[in-house]
Amino acid sequence: MSDLPNIQPEAFEAIDPAKLFPAQRDSSPPRILLLYGSLRERSFSRFAAEEAARILNAYGVETHIYDPHGLPLADACEADHPKVAELRDLVTWCDGMVWSSPERHGAMSGVMKTQIDWIPLSLGGVRPTQGKTLAVMQVCGGSQSFNTVNQLRVLGRWMRLLTIPNQSSVAKAWDEFDENGRMKPSPYYNRIADVMEELAKFTVLTRDIRDHLVDRYSERVESHAALSARVNLSKAV
């Protein structure tokens, strides 16, 4: 500690392997919430999310796809709106998420952004996204692009989600799904399978230590300062 004069010892914690590698692990199926970004009847971002859910199920993952129909714009109503409450309950329920959006004018769709905007960083003293896993995907009307997945990664970092390295971008999505909305065999399908496998592995690997992974020095400093202030106040009374 002598080399770190600005460190507050009471808030500093050495890395404890026992906390990173717990002896007992959760053996239940990991839970993944999938969000998609289009309200069209033939929505390729929904088709991609549905295909991703099928793949996740094959990997032993429990999934739920949220239907954004009827979700108001952020701040257009109170958070007790049924669609908002449903979304927030599902975010609390899940161990990780998949965000699947079309690219609109070089960016994610408004439907996708509205869903993310309704997810709070803190909810009743609980941080519903912090430390959970995230996979990002996009569908393109034309040639392959990565604008949307790059934006989604920025939002995932802002929400303190563990965004996995792999990602999916499906070019000319209108030609990659059949009349029933099922994805045709292709390298794009293989990539989604890769992404979902990686998401399942990262989720199982990190969910038992989620709180420990995102526990950080700066917040412990604030907690110790607040505790000291309360102790001093009680002594003064």
Disulfide bonds with the S-S distance in Angstrom:
none
